[in-house]
Amino acid sequence: TSNGIEPRAKMEKIFKFCKDYAYNFSKDSKNLFMQGATGLGKTHLSLAIASTVIDIGYNVIYTSTPSIISKLEKERFNHINSEDNSENHLIECDLLILDDLGTEFQTSFSNATVYNIINTRIMYRRPTIISTNLSAKEIQNSYSQRLVSRIMGNYIRLYFLGHDIRQNYIK
């Protein structure tokens, strides 16, 4: 249990919340911050939200943070300048889902880029879902206080509890 709450009951509440979020998605939807250990269903639930949101007519970009940072780095340092660059798409889409925040290689470029994307989407009031395996302390140690403050102040935090479901299949 966590604070007297059974993991299953907590996860059922998160599942229902995310299902409602997906079916009632609009450009005014809130930002979500999914946090918890590996194998608790953050990615699976994010993909289910993406699928539903696409089905009701919105455009969604789903990407892992390491892969988008790598792509943006190549675009920036190979001087690919156009209105059709990836960063514009990330900022302008109806819903952005950044999976695995904190697994990207930490550089000043990656930190500035993550900050810029998140901050710009907050300013434009565009919904974003972020998932991470990092604890609150690890997030504070990995990112600037400006970014941490924006996430904590502008996102609904969903704490995933339980055991790695993938481990159930390894016997």
Secondary structure as GFF3:
##gff-version 3
##sequence-region A 1 171
A	DSSP	alpha_helix	7	23	.	.	.	ID=ss1
A	DSSP	beta_strand	31	35	.	.	.	ID=ss2
A	DSSP	alpha_helix	42	55	.	.	.	ID=ss3
A	DSSP	beta_strand	60	64	.	.	.	ID=ss4
A	DSSP	alpha_helix	65	77	.	.	.	ID=ss5
A	DSSP	alpha_helix	86	92	.	.	.	ID=ss6
A	DSSP	beta_strand	95	101	.	.	.	ID=ss7
A	DSSP	alpha_helix	108	123	.	.	.	ID=ss8
A	DSSP	beta_strand	128	132	.	.	.	ID=ss9
A	DSSP	alpha_helix	136	142	.	.	.	ID=ss10
A	DSSP	alpha_helix	145	154	.	.	.	ID=ss11
A	DSSP	beta_strand	155	159	.	.	.	ID=ss12
A	DSSP	three_ten_helix	165	169	.	.	.	ID=ss13
###
